[in-house]
Each structure stands twice: as structure tokens, then as C-alpha cells.
Amino acid sequence: MMEVEQHEEEQQRGEEEEAEVNVMYQPLEILIEQGIAANDIQKLNEAGFHTVESIAHATSRKLCDVKGISEAKVNKLKEMVKHLVPLDFKTAADALEDRKALVTLTTGAVELDKLLEGGKL
């Protein structure tokens, strides 16, 4: 009986540790240290890319669509961010668990919260 309780406590502790997901977004400006020109970062910001993660998850074609960013620059960017952002495979079950840990905020309007998928569920 005592072994079962200990196992349950260990399992619960493990689940709590997994639930503590720290999401850190890195601003594009850190790429200046990697040799990317400030005017290229400004072009990316103007095109809607504000974090290193947004570059990592964008397709090369989408990045090539940014005016003033060549295919060679895109390849260089993709290579740099590969080392800064882990793009490991994640199962749907893991993604669901991560989703459960999201914090939502309420606008005070129940219908608006439903539309925005926020508020208290």
C-alpha cells in the first residue's frame, strides 16, 4: 500500500515538473551579434517577423518574399536560427499537454473571450 502511494507521489511530481513550461521568445536583434545587418532586421520586423522563433518556423519562400532579403540571406538566417531554436518533433499528446499549461486572460466580455479563445473556460 505504501509503495503505491509513493509511486503516485512520484508520478504527480513528474507531471508537475513537465507542466512548468517556460516559453522564451528571442528578439531578432540578437541576430546582430551573429552578423546579420541591422537594416535586414528592420526589413524583417516591417514584414511581421519579430522573433527568432518566427524566422525558424517560417518557410524559406515566405522569407524570400520580404523585400530586400535575398535567397542567400534567407539560407544564412535559417542556418543561424537552427542553432538558437530547437525544432524537435513533438507528438500530439505532448502538444495537448503543453496546451493545457497555457494561461488565458479575460477581456471581461464572455462572448469576446469565446471568440478569442481566452478568458476562463
N, C-alpha and C positions, 0 to 999 in steps of 0.2 A: 504494500500500500504506500509506504514511504517513498519507494523508488518511483512509482507512478507520479506522485506529487512533484518530486524533484525533476523528473523528465518534463512535466508540464510547465514548471517554472523556467527551465532552461529554454524550452521551445518559445515561451512567451517573451523572454528576454531577447532571444534571437529575432523574433518578429518585430519587437520594438526597435532594435538596432537597425533593422532593414528599413523601417518606416521613416527613420531620420535621414531623409534625402536632402542634401544641400545642393541647390542649383545655383551655380555661379555663372554669370554672363560676363564675358570679357569684351571691353570696348575695342573697336577697331584701332584706336590709337596705339595700342600695344604693338601693332604690326610695324610701326615706325622703327622700333628697336630691331626689327627683323629685316629692315632695308626697304620697306615699302614707302614710296614718296607720300608726303602729306597731301599733295593735290590729288593723288589717286584715292586716298582715304576719303577725302572730301567728295569726290565723284561717287564713290560707293555709298556714302551717307545720303547724298542727294537722291540716289536711286533706291533708297529704302533699306540698305544694309547697314545696320548699326552695331552689330556684334560680330565677334569672330565666329560664333556658332552659326549665325545667319549665312556667312560665307561657306562654312563647312557643309551645311545642308543644302545649299543652292546648287543647281546644276551648272555645269560649265557654260552651257548655252545661255542661260539666264544672266550669268556674269559677263559674258561676251556682249550681251545686249546693252550693257552700261556704256554710254558714250565716252570714248577716251580710254577704255580698258581693252587692251589687245588680248589675243588668244595666248600669247606668250606670258603676259602678266597674269592672266587667269590661271594658267598652269603653275606659275610660281606661287600664286596665292594659295591654290588648292594644296600644293605640297607643304607650304608653311603651316596652314591650319590643321593639316592632318596630324601634326605633332602636338598641337595645342588642344585639340578637341577629340576625345575618344569617341569613335563611331562604332562601338561594338554592337553585335547582334543582340537583340532583346526579344524574348518571347512575348506573346500576347498576355500571358499570365503575369509576367513581370511588369509589363506596361500598365496593366489593370491595377496592380498593387501600387505602382508609382502614382497613378491617377487618384487613388483613394487618399493619398497623402497631400493632395493639393488643398490649398487654403482658398476659400472663396469669400468674397466681400459682398455685402448687401448694399443696394442703392437706396433702400427704404421703400421701393415700389415693387411689390410682389410680381406683377406681370413683367416688368422690365428685367427683374432678376431671372425670370424664366427664359426670356429671350436671350439674355446674355450668358445663360447657364452659370449664374453666380448666386449669391445670397445663401441663405440657409435652406438646405434641402429637407 
